[in-house]
C-alpha cells in the first residue's frame, strides 16, 4: 500500500467516524509512561484519537506544529513509543506501544485489546440504561 493510499484510507475511515475519538485511560498517566514528558503524551493522544484498525500514520513534520513541539521532539517521542518497555503492564511485543510498518505507518500494539474493552463497556452501559427505562 502506498503512503497516498494509506492516507486516503485513513481519511475515508475518519469520515465514516472510525477515527474520531479514542479513550484515554487514567492508568496511562500512572504506569510505565509516568514521567515520559508532554510530547510523548501528546503523540500518544494523537495515536489514540487517530488509530484505524490498529494502524496510525505519524508524520513528525506534520505533527510537530500541530502539537506545539519540534520535529526532533516528535521523532524522539515516536521512538520512545516504539522502544521495548520492560515495565509496561502489557508484555506484548516486549512492552512496545507502536511497531513501525512503513515510512509513516505504525501498528498500535494494544489497539484491539482496548477497543474490545470500549465495546464491552458500551454493551454494559446499554444494558443498564435499557433496564433503567423498564
N, C-alpha and C positions, 0 to 999 in steps of 0.2 A: 504494500500500500504506500502510495506517495504521501509526502507531507501535505500537499494540497488536498488530496482525498481524505486524509485523516482530519484536517481542519474542517472540511466540508461536512464530514460525518458528525463531528462534534457539534458544529453549528446547527445541523439539522436535528440532532438529538436534543440540543438545548431548546430549539424552537418547539419541540414536542413536549418539553417540560422535564426531560430526563436529567438535566444537569442544572437545575435552577437553585438548588439548595442542598445542604448536607447537614448532618447532625454532628455538632462539636461536643463530644463527651467531656465532662468536667475532669475525668481521670487523665485526659491529655495533659493537663497542667500539673498533675501531681506525680506522674510516672517518670520514666527514664528521660523524657524530654525536658524535665524540670531544669531551668537554667540555660536552656539551649539558645535563648535570645529571641528578640522580637521578630527578626527576619525569618527565622525558622518557623515560628508560629504563623506568621503572615503567609508564607509559602504553603504551609500545611493547610491553612484555612482555604486558600485558593484551590488546593488539591481536592479537599473535601467538597467544596461547592461546585467544582467543575468536572468531577470524575464521571465518566460514562462507561458502563460495562467494564469496570476495573481499569480503565485507561484514562490518562490525562496528558494533555500537552503542556509542557513547561518551556517557554522560550524566555531565557533570562533577560534578553534585550527588551522584550515586551513587558515582562513582569516588573522590572526594576522601577520604572516611573509609576506604574500602577500601584506599587506597594510603598513607594517613597524610600527606596533603597538604591544602592549602586548595583550595577550588573555583577560585580565581583561578589558582593554580599549575597545576591540571589544564587549565583553559581555555588558558593560555599554552603548555603542552606540546602540546596538540592542535593549536593554531595553528602551532607550530613544525613539527609533522609534516605540516601542510597547505601550508606555505610552499615555494616553489621552493628547491632546493639545488643551486647550480651545481657544487659539489664532490662531489656524490653519484656513486657508482660506477655507478648506474643512471640513464641520461639520460631515461627515460620520464617524461612529464608534468613536464619541467623539474626532475627530481630529487625531486618531491613524493613523500611516502610515503603520504599519505592524500588523498582527494578527497571533499569533503562532498557527500552526495547527499540528505540530509533533515535534519530537526531534530537528530537524534542519530545518524543513519546515515552511514557513511563507506565508501568503496571503498578497499581496500588495493591500491595500485598493483602491487606486486610479488608478490602472493599466488600467482598461478598459476605464476610462474617458480620460486618456492621450493617450492611444493607438488610440482611436477614433479621437482625435484631430490630431494626426500624420497622420492618414489615410485621414482626411478631407483636411489637408494641402497638401498631396501628390496629391489628386484629383484636387485641385485648381491649383497647380503648373503644373500638366499635361495639364489642360485646357488652362492655359496661354501659355505654350510652344507650344501646338498644334495650337492655334490661331496665335502665332508669326510666325510659319512656313508657314502659308497660305498666 
